[in-house]
Each structure stands twice: as structure tokens, then as C-alpha cells.
Amino acid sequence: MRNKSKLSKRKQDLVLEYQGLVTTLAGYFLQHRPGWQRANLREDLEGEGYLALCKAARTYDPSRLPYPKAYFARAILNAMYKWIKRGNREPEGERVPLDMAVERVGVEDEFDHIAHAIEMLSPQNQEFAEGRFQDGMTLRALSEEHGLPIKRASRKARVLAHALAELLGIRLPEPARDS
């Protein structure tokens, strides 16, 4: 049976002192995820982090571990890792490679949405967008091909990415404005 006793005042103070770690570490997990995942996963990750922080405060012994921040950070990270791992499991515990999943399900949508969206751009932007988003050309290669400075090619690629995302119904963060 689990220990359901309340935290002592000293341990409550530890939780309050280190609760900022939870939001920091949740941000660490979410920094390279798409925007929709950041919005949907943040609360769950923080919830797991706060639970882990409370559990760690209950077991923390300052005589054995003089650095509470490292102890709490490790406990929070482990809880978040476990939560993410639990959320990514297959229902039957079986992992299916992508090629096998395609064979089982089949590909129903053969329509090339990106090509269609590129066709909706102005003619002067279509060639640039095809090179960048369909052919995977680097910014350096695009800047050389179109006779643009690399900074301008980068800016144009960002603007076109946002235009294509809008045409495809994908919401991206606003492009940064150059000063």
C-alpha cells in the first residue's frame, strides 16, 4: 500500500522551491516538437513532473544527497520519459515498422498536396518553392541558382514556407522579423 501521508512543512517548502524545474524540463522535452504537440502535451508533462517532484521530496535525504536540484531534476526527467514512453506504446506492445504499416493499411491518398499548393503560388515563387520544398535544395544552392544573397534566399524560403503552410491549412509560428 502506498504512503498517503502529507508532506511535512520542510518537504512542502522543497517542492515550492524547485517547482520551476517542472516547467523548465517540460519545455526541454517540447522544444523540438511541432506546435500542436507543444500545446497538447505541456499540461500532461507538467502534471507528471509535479507528481514526481512531490514523490522525490518525500524520499529526499539531505544527509545522503547534498544537491537537491540534481535529485529533483533527475526524478522529474525520469517521470516525463516514462510518461512519453507509455504514451508511444502500441496497444498490443508490438511495434510495427512503417513499411509494414503501409502494406497493412495501404496508401489511400496519392494526391501531392505540396505540389498543388506550390501551383497556387505566383509564377516567380513556384520555381524557388519547388527547388526548396520538393527537390530539397539547400539555401546556398538556391541562392546561387536564383542570384540572391543567402540571407535573402533564407528569408524567401521562410515566407514561402508560411505561405504554403497557410494554403495547406497548417498553422506555423510567425516568421521572425529582421531588424
C-alpha beads as a LAMMPS data file, in Angstrom:
LAMMPS data file: protein, C-alpha beads

179 atoms
178 bonds

1 atom types
1 bond types

-500.0 500.0 xlo xhi
-500.0 500.0 ylo yhi
-500.0 500.0 zlo zhi

Masses

1 110.0

Atoms # bond

1 1 1 0.000 0.000 0.000
2 1 1 1.275 3.454 -0.827
3 1 1 2.217 6.017 1.759
4 1 1 -0.568 8.611 1.561
5 1 1 0.689 10.840 4.353
6 1 1 1.011 14.560 3.799
7 1 1 4.346 16.170 3.118
8 1 1 5.978 17.841 6.092
9 1 1 6.370 21.618 6.051
10 1 1 10.075 21.253 5.194
11 1 1 9.308 18.955 2.249
12 1 1 6.495 21.226 1.063
13 1 1 8.998 24.079 1.052
14 1 1 11.353 21.962 -1.080
15 1 1 8.555 21.328 -3.582
16 1 1 7.744 25.034 -3.749
17 1 1 11.403 25.953 -4.098
18 1 1 12.028 23.586 -7.028
19 1 1 8.676 23.703 -8.828
20 1 1 10.184 25.899 -11.546
21 1 1 12.189 22.865 -12.651
22 1 1 8.987 21.230 -13.854
23 1 1 8.119 23.908 -16.411
24 1 1 11.757 24.207 -17.493
25 1 1 12.112 20.479 -18.067
26 1 1 8.730 20.230 -19.814
27 1 1 9.957 22.958 -22.152
28 1 1 13.114 20.930 -22.733
29 1 1 11.025 17.971 -23.892
30 1 1 8.818 20.102 -26.115
31 1 1 11.339 22.472 -27.708
32 1 1 11.791 20.425 -30.896
33 1 1 8.215 19.220 -31.289
34 1 1 5.590 20.664 -33.635
35 1 1 3.392 23.437 -32.232
36 1 1 0.302 21.251 -31.912
37 1 1 2.244 18.749 -29.796
38 1 1 3.638 21.502 -27.592
39 1 1 0.157 22.769 -26.822
40 1 1 -1.319 19.316 -26.232
41 1 1 1.491 17.707 -24.259
42 1 1 2.634 20.538 -21.968
43 1 1 -0.065 20.116 -19.302
44 1 1 0.364 16.350 -19.132
45 1 1 4.145 16.568 -18.909
46 1 1 3.947 19.227 -16.217
47 1 1 1.417 17.134 -14.280
48 1 1 3.757 14.155 -14.355
49 1 1 6.608 16.435 -13.323
50 1 1 4.750 17.851 -10.328
51 1 1 3.816 14.359 -9.160
52 1 1 7.431 13.249 -9.497
53 1 1 8.617 16.338 -7.616
54 1 1 6.281 15.555 -4.703
55 1 1 7.394 11.918 -4.628
56 1 1 11.047 12.962 -4.759
57 1 1 10.533 15.450 -1.927
58 1 1 9.110 12.633 0.170
59 1 1 12.236 10.484 -0.333
60 1 1 14.891 13.210 -0.384
61 1 1 17.535 12.844 2.319
62 1 1 19.891 15.866 2.565
63 1 1 22.484 13.883 4.536
64 1 1 22.945 11.434 1.621
65 1 1 22.382 13.832 -1.303
66 1 1 23.625 17.373 -0.683
67 1 1 22.368 18.657 -4.079
68 1 1 18.560 18.632 -4.119
69 1 1 18.244 20.328 -7.513
70 1 1 20.045 17.488 -9.300
71 1 1 17.990 14.888 -7.408
72 1 1 14.671 16.556 -8.221
73 1 1 15.625 17.217 -11.845
74 1 1 16.518 13.553 -12.346
75 1 1 13.234 12.421 -10.772
76 1 1 11.198 14.826 -12.926
77 1 1 13.039 13.857 -16.129
78 1 1 12.587 10.156 -15.431
79 1 1 8.855 10.607 -14.838
80 1 1 8.477 12.587 -18.067
81 1 1 10.476 9.994 -20.030
82 1 1 8.291 7.212 -18.655
83 1 1 5.109 9.131 -19.489
84 1 1 6.243 9.750 -23.076
85 1 1 7.335 6.138 -23.454
86 1 1 4.000 4.907 -22.069
87 1 1 2.119 7.185 -24.460
88 1 1 4.012 5.876 -27.502
89 1 1 3.428 2.188 -26.909
90 1 1 1.488 0.112 -29.359
91 1 1 -1.762 -1.255 -27.832
92 1 1 -0.583 -4.877 -28.029
93 1 1 3.001 -3.998 -27.147
94 1 1 4.023 -4.709 -30.755
95 1 1 5.991 -2.136 -32.738
96 1 1 5.251 -2.068 -36.427
97 1 1 7.804 -0.682 -38.907
98 1 1 6.496 1.993 -41.267
99 1 1 6.834 -0.107 -44.423
100 1 1 4.841 -2.935 -42.834
101 1 1 2.169 -0.483 -41.667
102 1 1 1.846 0.889 -45.208
103 1 1 1.447 -2.664 -46.518
104 1 1 -1.278 -3.409 -43.939
105 1 1 -3.184 -0.170 -44.323
106 1 1 -2.236 0.858 -47.822
107 1 1 -1.815 4.376 -49.065
108 1 1 -5.171 5.910 -49.842
109 1 1 -4.109 9.462 -50.559
110 1 1 -1.855 9.676 -53.611
111 1 1 -2.601 13.371 -54.130
112 1 1 0.511 15.562 -53.817
113 1 1 -0.712 18.374 -51.584
114 1 1 2.580 20.266 -51.614
115 1 1 2.773 20.302 -55.414
116 1 1 -0.817 21.536 -55.550
117 1 1 -0.077 24.297 -53.030
118 1 1 3.051 25.325 -54.957
119 1 1 0.958 25.639 -58.122
120 1 1 -1.199 28.173 -56.293
121 1 1 1.811 30.445 -55.677
122 1 1 2.767 33.240 -58.041
123 1 1 4.851 32.057 -61.035
124 1 1 8.014 33.821 -59.805
125 1 1 7.821 31.896 -56.482
126 1 1 6.917 28.473 -57.904
127 1 1 10.409 27.572 -59.142
128 1 1 12.022 28.619 -55.858
129 1 1 9.425 26.690 -53.809
130 1 1 9.779 23.560 -55.960
131 1 1 13.540 23.611 -55.506
132 1 1 13.344 24.097 -51.760
133 1 1 10.326 22.022 -50.720
134 1 1 10.121 19.299 -53.355
135 1 1 13.695 18.823 -54.533
136 1 1 15.268 19.577 -51.123
137 1 1 17.792 22.067 -52.434
138 1 1 19.935 23.833 -49.853
139 1 1 19.634 27.564 -49.342
140 1 1 23.148 28.006 -50.711
141 1 1 22.245 26.170 -53.936
142 1 1 19.020 28.165 -54.276
143 1 1 20.798 31.462 -53.669
144 1 1 23.355 30.615 -56.369
145 1 1 20.717 29.415 -58.849
146 1 1 18.492 32.471 -58.382
147 1 1 21.310 35.007 -57.952
148 1 1 20.243 36.000 -54.422
149 1 1 22.307 36.643 -51.310
150 1 1 21.927 33.692 -48.944
151 1 1 20.195 35.861 -46.323
152 1 1 17.569 36.903 -48.858
153 1 1 17.126 33.281 -50.021
154 1 1 16.640 32.241 -46.403
155 1 1 14.034 34.942 -45.846
156 1 1 12.238 33.997 -49.067
157 1 1 12.211 30.304 -48.068
158 1 1 10.661 31.201 -44.692
159 1 1 7.997 33.390 -46.274
160 1 1 7.177 30.696 -48.832
161 1 1 7.050 28.022 -46.115
162 1 1 4.462 30.088 -44.263
163 1 1 2.502 30.741 -47.454
164 1 1 2.451 27.010 -48.274
165 1 1 1.502 26.121 -44.716
166 1 1 -1.404 28.546 -44.893
167 1 1 -2.533 27.062 -48.216
168 1 1 -2.334 23.583 -46.672
169 1 1 -4.197 24.647 -43.528
170 1 1 -1.170 24.241 -41.254
171 1 1 -0.578 26.866 -38.577
172 1 1 3.082 27.801 -38.088
173 1 1 4.611 30.374 -35.744
174 1 1 5.021 33.773 -37.360
175 1 1 8.361 34.301 -39.137
176 1 1 10.840 36.392 -37.200
177 1 1 11.145 39.948 -38.468
178 1 1 14.663 41.048 -39.330
179 1 1 15.718 44.295 -37.678

Bonds

1 1 1 2
2 1 2 3
3 1 3 4
4 1 4 5
5 1 5 6
6 1 6 7
7 1 7 8
8 1 8 9
9 1 9 10
10 1 10 11
11 1 11 12
12 1 12 13
13 1 13 14
14 1 14 15
15 1 15 16
16 1 16 17
17 1 17 18
18 1 18 19
19 1 19 20
20 1 20 21
21 1 21 22
22 1 22 23
23 1 23 24
24 1 24 25
25 1 25 26
26 1 26 27
27 1 27 28
28 1 28 29
29 1 29 30
30 1 30 31
31 1 31 32
32 1 32 33
33 1 33 34
34 1 34 35
35 1 35 36
36 1 36 37
37 1 37 38
38 1 38 39
39 1 39 40
40 1 40 41
41 1 41 42
42 1 42 43
43 1 43 44
44 1 44 45
45 1 45 46
46 1 46 47
47 1 47 48
48 1 48 49
49 1 49 50
50 1 50 51
51 1 51 52
52 1 52 53
53 1 53 54
54 1 54 55
55 1 55 56
56 1 56 57
57 1 57 58
58 1 58 59
59 1 59 60
60 1 60 61
61 1 61 62
62 1 62 63
63 1 63 64
64 1 64 65
65 1 65 66
66 1 66 67
67 1 67 68
68 1 68 69
69 1 69 70
70 1 70 71
71 1 71 72
72 1 72 73
73 1 73 74
74 1 74 75
75 1 75 76
76 1 76 77
77 1 77 78
78 1 78 79
79 1 79 80
80 1 80 81
81 1 81 82
82 1 82 83
83 1 83 84
84 1 84 85
85 1 85 86
86 1 86 87
87 1 87 88
88 1 88 89
89 1 89 90
90 1 90 91
91 1 91 92
92 1 92 93
93 1 93 94
94 1 94 95
95 1 95 96
96 1 96 97
97 1 97 98
98 1 98 99
99 1 99 100
100 1 100 101
101 1 101 102
102 1 102 103
103 1 103 104
104 1 104 105
105 1 105 106
106 1 106 107
107 1 107 108
108 1 108 109
109 1 109 110
110 1 110 111
111 1 111 112
112 1 112 113
113 1 113 114
114 1 114 115
115 1 115 116
116 1 116 117
117 1 117 118
118 1 118 119
119 1 119 120
120 1 120 121
121 1 121 122
122 1 122 123
123 1 123 124
124 1 124 125
125 1 125 126
126 1 126 127
127 1 127 128
128 1 128 129
129 1 129 130
130 1 130 131
131 1 131 132
132 1 132 133
133 1 133 134
134 1 134 135
135 1 135 136
136 1 136 137
137 1 137 138
138 1 138 139
139 1 139 140
140 1 140 141
141 1 141 142
142 1 142 143
143 1 143 144
144 1 144 145
145 1 145 146
146 1 146 147
147 1 147 148
148 1 148 149
149 1 149 150
150 1 150 151
151 1 151 152
152 1 152 153
153 1 153 154
154 1 154 155
155 1 155 156
156 1 156 157
157 1 157 158
158 1 158 159
159 1 159 160
160 1 160 161
161 1 161 162
162 1 162 163
163 1 163 164
164 1 164 165
165 1 165 166
166 1 166 167
167 1 167 168
168 1 168 169
169 1 169 170
170 1 170 171
171 1 171 172
172 1 172 173
173 1 173 174
174 1 174 175
175 1 175 176
176 1 176 177
177 1 177 178
178 1 178 179
